[in-house]
């Protein structure tokens, strides 16, 4: 039903899945979305002590067939109001673009994304409004919660 | 999810043996997360990767995948000691894991007179137990329990030679790397074997396995099927018998293709009949499509597709060819061409009928519900695998020290 997947890619993704499940890290998870190992869904919870504490986001992870030599494409499925995330869910994170390295894995990516949520880079914003408000964390949290309530929760 | 069963993983080692876990992790390539295949060390920053992995990385970007320092292919050197260490480790791994597992199980047979320890007690003590019982007569039952994986241990050099001659029909006339370093790494392999002897009591890969002592030939009836079974094999038999599997005594598995120190003795085969010319890098933008097609034809690789496809094929061919030339046990160019074809097939994007990534929260919820069972099953499987370190246990990636 899916094109032959390079055995090496499949094996690597399976071992990543295993290691992710065994590591059982707080606030991050991911799982293949179909029989095709190349598409995963993930969940990301905001880290405690950050503006995103208590908020949970779904992600879509799509791996290229020459993974890990090319970075996976990761987008937020749950609308995410964040300086480095646009309204389509695209993420601006260097390790997913030019700083990608084949030694990274799903776990390191999800941990980086969790860090990015609490530690944005307002210098290169995809969401100008969020970037402007970033310096005022109390107000930021208020707007964020409002946005989350309106868009992320059904 | 059946495919998961074949995974071996650092977490196969019990929690109580963190050093084994770490060693297992260290012998794996940071790129493919598998044991190193033809390890290459970088000259400038000293990181080690599989030859093919690092060459593929360098195709994308001329930087070290671990530290992002500038790196070119000419700065890669073979790391033969790692290859030998991986071989030795892989050979002894199933046996040692089986020992640990057996020692953790309550005793079923008088053949195992040891007082058994609970699984939680694995530690220095456990290590001694494992070593002792391996030293004792029941070593053969443990290793044959893993015939598939330890069969290499039983290979004599002549077996290996046979494998090589049947499998290999290439040598690069311009590349003598198949032979170099052979005696040295051979020693290294043996040395690491004896250094770890109290920890990894695998037999030397070059000596035939000693037969069990006469006393262990005595037969006892199986409590399950009443068949008379050699005492030394009763545990092995019971495992299979209770699981409803065949209890026929395993005969030594046929030789499998695998690299190993024994092979290092063997100079690369003298047969050169299907050697293809060594490819060189090209400035693709300066080449016309027809010129590139002619180059591919001269190299003996497929010429179908447009320029872009031919270029990708040529790049991958160089990587495969060079990695194969780095290898101590290169495969024939015919098998290499098959790998190239398989690689190319895998590049075809999955067809449209596979659903796109989830669009809405509903999809996600639906998905979560649909896969809840398999998720729980996997977690359970992971849990039991941890308890009885079988080869299908998953891992808690001891976080990339290499990052």
Interface residues (C-beta under 8 A of the other chain):
Chain A: X1 X2 X3 X4 X5 X6 X7 X8 X9 X10 X11 X12 X14 X15 X16 X17 X18 X19 X20 X21 X22 X23 X24 X31 X33 X34 X35 X36 X38 X39 X41 X58 X60 X61 X62 X65 X66 X68 X69 X70 X75 X77 X78 X99 X101 X102 X103 X104 X105 X107 X108 X154
Chain B: X3 X4 X6 X7 X9 X11 X30 X31 X32 X33 X34 X53 X56 X57 X59 X60 X63 X65 X66 X68 X342 X343 X345 X346 X347 X348 X349 X350 X351 X353 X354 X355 X357 X358 X359 X360 X361 X364 X367 X371 X375 X378 X379 X382 X386 X393 X394 X395 X396 X397 X399 X400 X402 X403
